[in-house]
Amino acid sequence: MNIAIDGPGGAGKSSISRAIAEDMNLIHVDTGAMYRAIGLYAIRHACLEEEQITEKLPEIAVTLRFIGGVQRVMLCEEDVTDYIRSPEVSLAASKVSAFPAVRAHLLDLQKKIASENDVIMDGRDIGSVVLPDADLKIFLTASPEERASRRYLELKEKPDCPAYEEVLADMIRRDENDRNRAIAPLCQAEDAVLVDSSEMGFHEVVTHIENLIKEKV
């Protein structure tokens, strides 16, 4: 069983997909984390331009490990799960994800995981590109202000937490990048179900999508 969850950054795709995976015995695959890992590599190695990162791809090993059903992101055998959620890495991920070579580098891995497991996979182009034949496609969104507020709450306990206004500006900038990139832009697949979580609580969204899965599959 393959469930695709698409939507803009900060919509809650990963946390909601993780909860659904636990409830319904699925493997959760956070594809955005894979692009974040490459974005982190690009920052660390000062290779954010397309030609630079393309040349480095043969040595960038991004893999997923599932420990107790929880996804851990490995970058060249280093567990970087706890280092890929900063605004700086978010913007780097948005930039490198627009490069065709980067997308091709990760696409085969994503498809292989889905072909071998019952998965709920989230990202920007899962229903439209990665899993076009998914059993159910969801496009999960919320207003930029609501998404920025959620991201700010995630970051505010950290010593280098940016101001809310900066988080909102980064969110809007990333939305623009994701919608307008030439390769696999952020869009709602024609057969995807739209779920706007702006006025919904976390558990309400989880229950709503689980009901959609039960109806569809």
C-alpha positions as CSV (number, residue, x, y, z in Angstrom):
1,M,0.0,0.0,0.0
2,N,1.4,3.4,-1.0
3,I,0.0,6.6,0.4
4,A,1.3,10.0,-1.0
5,I,1.2,13.1,1.1
6,D,2.2,16.3,-0.7
7,G,2.2,20.0,0.3
8,P,4.2,23.1,1.1
9,G,6.8,23.3,3.9
10,G,5.5,23.6,7.4
11,A,2.1,22.0,6.6
12,G,2.8,19.2,9.1
13,K,3.3,16.5,6.5
14,S,6.1,14.7,8.3
15,S,4.7,14.7,11.8
16,I,1.2,13.7,10.6
17,S,2.5,11.0,8.3
18,R,4.6,9.7,11.2
19,A,1.6,9.4,13.4
20,I,-0.5,7.7,10.7
21,A,2.3,5.3,10.0
22,E,2.4,4.3,13.7
23,D,-1.3,3.9,13.9
24,M,-1.7,1.9,10.6
25,N,1.6,-0.1,10.6
26,L,3.1,1.7,7.6
27,I,6.7,2.8,6.9
28,H,7.0,6.6,6.9
29,V,9.3,8.0,4.3
30,D,10.1,11.7,4.7
31,T,11.5,12.6,1.3
32,G,12.0,16.2,2.3
33,A,14.5,15.0,4.9
34,M,16.6,13.4,2.1
35,Y,16.8,16.7,0.2
36,R,17.6,18.4,3.5
37,A,20.5,16.0,3.9
38,I,21.9,17.0,0.5
39,G,21.3,20.7,1.4
40,L,23.3,20.2,4.6
41,Y,26.1,18.6,2.6
42,A,26.0,21.6,0.2
43,I,26.3,24.0,3.1
44,R,29.1,22.1,4.8
45,H,31.1,21.8,1.6
46,A,30.2,25.3,0.1
47,C,28.8,23.7,-3.1
48,L,25.3,25.2,-3.4
49,E,25.5,25.9,-7.2
50,E,24.1,23.3,-9.6
51,E,27.4,22.4,-11.2
52,Q,29.2,22.1,-7.9
53,I,26.6,19.9,-6.2
54,T,26.2,17.8,-9.3
55,E,29.9,17.0,-9.4
56,K,29.7,15.9,-5.7
57,L,26.7,13.6,-6.0
58,P,28.7,10.4,-6.6
59,E,30.2,10.8,-3.1
60,I,26.9,11.9,-1.3
61,A,25.3,8.8,0.1
62,V,21.9,9.5,1.6
63,T,20.1,6.5,3.1
64,L,17.2,6.0,5.4
65,R,17.2,3.6,8.4
66,F,14.1,2.6,10.2
67,I,14.6,2.0,13.9
68,G,11.5,0.9,15.7
69,G,9.5,2.3,12.8
70,V,11.2,5.7,13.2
71,Q,13.1,7.1,10.2
72,R,16.7,8.2,10.7
73,V,18.5,10.1,7.9
74,M,22.0,9.1,7.2
75,L,24.4,11.3,5.3
76,C,27.6,9.4,4.3
77,E,27.0,7.1,7.3
78,E,26.5,10.0,9.7
79,D,23.1,10.3,11.4
80,V,22.1,13.9,10.6
81,T,18.4,13.6,11.6
82,D,18.8,16.3,14.3
83,Y,20.8,18.7,12.1
84,I,18.5,19.2,9.1
85,R,15.6,21.3,10.4
86,S,17.1,24.8,10.6
87,P,15.9,27.6,8.3
88,E,19.3,27.7,6.6
89,V,19.1,24.0,5.7
90,S,15.5,24.4,4.6
91,L,16.4,27.0,2.0
92,A,19.4,25.0,0.9
93,A,17.2,21.9,0.4
94,S,14.7,24.0,-1.6
95,K,17.5,25.2,-3.8
96,V,19.2,21.8,-4.5
97,S,15.9,20.0,-4.9
98,A,15.4,22.1,-8.1
99,F,18.4,20.5,-9.7
100,P,17.6,17.6,-12.0
101,A,20.6,15.5,-11.1
102,V,19.8,15.8,-7.4
103,R,16.2,14.6,-8.0
104,A,17.4,11.7,-10.1
105,H,19.9,10.8,-7.4
106,L,17.2,10.3,-4.9
107,L,14.2,9.2,-7.0
108,D,15.4,5.6,-7.5
109,L,15.8,5.1,-3.7
110,Q,12.4,6.5,-3.0
111,K,10.7,4.3,-5.6
112,K,12.6,1.2,-4.3
113,I,11.4,1.8,-0.7
114,A,7.8,2.1,-1.9
115,S,8.0,-1.0,-4.1
116,E,9.2,-3.1,-1.2
117,N,7.0,-1.7,1.7
118,D,3.6,-0.4,2.7
119,V,4.5,3.2,2.9
120,I,3.2,6.7,3.6
121,M,5.6,9.0,1.8
122,D,5.5,12.7,2.1
123,G,7.2,15.5,0.0
124,R,6.5,18.0,-2.7
125,D,6.0,15.8,-5.8
126,I,5.1,12.3,-4.4
127,G,1.7,12.0,-6.0
128,S,2.7,13.7,-9.3
129,V,6.1,12.2,-9.9
130,V,7.5,9.7,-7.4
131,L,4.3,7.6,-6.8
132,P,1.9,8.5,-9.6
133,D,0.0,5.3,-9.0
134,A,-0.3,5.7,-5.2
135,D,-3.5,4.2,-3.7
136,L,-4.4,7.5,-2.1
137,K,-2.9,11.0,-2.7
138,I,-3.4,13.8,-0.2
139,F,-2.4,17.5,-0.7
140,L,-1.9,18.9,2.8
141,T,-1.7,22.6,3.2
142,A,-2.2,25.6,5.6
143,S,-1.8,29.3,5.4
144,P,1.8,30.7,5.3
145,E,1.1,32.4,8.7
146,E,-0.1,29.2,10.3
147,R,2.8,27.2,8.9
148,A,5.3,29.8,10.0
149,S,3.8,29.8,13.5
150,R,4.1,26.0,13.8
151,R,7.7,26.1,12.6
152,Y,8.6,28.9,15.0
153,L,7.2,26.9,17.9
154,E,9.5,24.0,16.8
155,L,12.5,26.2,16.8
156,K,11.9,28.7,19.7
157,E,13.7,26.5,22.4
158,K,16.9,26.6,20.4
159,P,19.5,29.3,21.3
160,D,19.8,30.5,17.7
161,C,16.0,30.6,17.0
162,P,15.1,33.3,14.4
163,A,12.3,35.8,14.9
164,Y,8.8,34.7,13.7
165,E,9.0,37.4,11.0
166,E,12.1,35.8,9.6
167,V,10.6,32.3,9.7
168,L,7.5,33.6,7.8
169,A,9.7,35.3,5.2
170,D,11.7,32.1,4.7
171,M,8.5,30.1,4.4
172,I,7.1,32.4,1.7
173,R,10.4,32.4,-0.1
174,R,10.6,28.6,0.0
175,D,7.0,28.3,-1.3
176,E,8.0,30.5,-4.2
177,N,11.0,28.4,-5.0
178,D,9.1,25.1,-4.8
179,R,6.2,26.3,-6.9
180,N,8.3,27.8,-9.7
181,R,11.2,25.3,-10.1
182,A,11.4,23.8,-13.6
183,I,11.7,20.2,-12.4
184,A,8.8,18.6,-10.4
185,P,7.3,21.8,-9.0
186,L,5.1,21.8,-5.9
187,C,1.6,21.2,-7.2
188,Q,-1.6,19.3,-6.3
189,A,-2.0,16.1,-8.4
190,E,-5.3,16.1,-10.2
191,D,-6.6,13.1,-8.3
192,A,-5.3,14.2,-4.9
193,V,-7.6,15.1,-2.0
194,L,-7.1,18.6,-0.6
195,V,-6.8,18.9,3.2
196,D,-6.4,22.4,4.6
197,S,-5.2,22.2,8.2
198,S,-5.2,25.9,8.9
199,E,-8.1,25.6,11.4
200,M,-7.6,21.9,12.4
201,G,-5.8,20.4,15.3
202,F,-3.0,17.8,14.9
203,H,-5.1,14.8,16.0
204,E,-8.1,16.1,13.9
205,V,-6.0,16.0,10.8
206,V,-4.5,12.6,11.6
207,T,-8.0,11.1,12.1
208,H,-9.4,12.8,9.0
209,I,-6.6,11.4,6.8
210,E,-6.8,7.9,8.4
211,N,-10.5,7.8,7.6
212,L,-9.7,8.8,4.0
213,I,-7.2,5.9,3.8
214,K,-9.7,3.4,5.2
215,E,-12.4,4.5,2.7
216,K,-10.0,4.4,-0.3
217,V,-7.9,1.4,0.3
